[in-house]
Amino acid sequence: MTTNQLFALFSDLALILVLAHLLGLAAQRFSQPAVIGEVIAGILLGPTFLGHTVSDFLFPVDIRPMLTGLADVGMAVFMFIIGLELDREILRGTGRLAATVSVSSILLPFGLGALLALTLMEDNSPDHRLGFVLFMGTAMSVTAFPVLARILTDRKMQHTPVGGLALACAAIGDVLAWCMLAAVVALAGGGGTGQWLLLLLVPYAAVMVWVVRPLLRRMVAAADGRLSPALLTTVLAGLLVSGAITERIGLHFIFGAFFFGVVMPKESTERFRADVTDRIGHVSSRLLQPVFFIIVGLKVDLSALGRSGWLDFALILLVAVSGKFLGTFLSARAHGVTTRQSAVLATLMNTRGLTELIILTAGLQLGVLDERLYSLMVMMAVVTTAMAGPLLTVFHPRPFADHSLVPPARDAQPPAAKR
């Protein structure tokens, strides 16, 4: 690297950290997740407001690949933490309600997203038509589990019946969404002479489950549940190697990082997992994720949309909101959940946040999305996430837990009537 490149890189990183932090705080002052402000910071620095000339001056073309590399590392670390925090205990005891609501909250938006893709196909001319249709359906089906959990904590709803149900539904939905995205990536991005490498996915998964997981369990037990320097190095190297393997065999690196988090030992390792999340997640959230958000925003260009572009955005937003909301709401009502709490659950499941941005970035890298549609989808993710706070204020105005909100199961026997 030349002196000019180092100067530009360090200056850009400083600008990113300060602006993302300030706008993240501003978003939180308005009861919004910090991710909203951080993405807006990237959009403000991009061509939408500054034009290509100024934006390219602030973030030179030869510097952006370096920033993108840091952003990719941030994505990998984030996906690892998501896998690490995917606790099976959340899913236990939820019964058919969480499974049914979660599947319904995916099927309806997926179907509507696929139909939307057919209407947008002519204007966007994707290279892989089936991959485009499946990707749009998947992108419409996403719920951001981390953002949802943060909203529940901020509003003191995490221990309410509807809060626990939302967490279970989002956890199930996240797993299903990543599986669908893996299929799309394999279909749209795994073609060519190296397609046979996808066959290595089976032995890779087997090694992770039956070799890597027991080794990690022994290492954690030997360290008495503490995060030693050797264990920290092992975790960091493991998530990167796992991501490299899935990228090489034709899937995206986010799946390898996520799967490495999933196979981390969960039983009696609460202290270890908390230390990992704190030490790795802190660096990621303060340095790597802001770079990712800025890179996402820099690629958003709304300056030349025109009337047809804004009409497409309105259609995308309508499909995203109605599909997720109705899929969740109708399924919850069918199981006897009250109308108000069904609306709360549907609002929470509509948050997309960072999870959606990662999926959209993968779609752009695969060539499934062009920059115009990518910009519209990023704006949809921002709007649907920002909607959650105001709608929850309407549907759930009281911050305290109400244990009578979700009625008992239908198969519960009513008390005997007095004669």
Helices and strands as residue ranges (DSSP letters): H 3-29, H 34-45, H 47-58, H 64-84, H 88-91, H 95-124, H 129-140, H 145-154, H 161-189, G 195-200, H 201-207, I 208-212, H 213-222, H 229-248, H 253-263, H 270-283, I 284-288, H 289-298, H 306-334, H 339-349, H 353-366, H 371-395
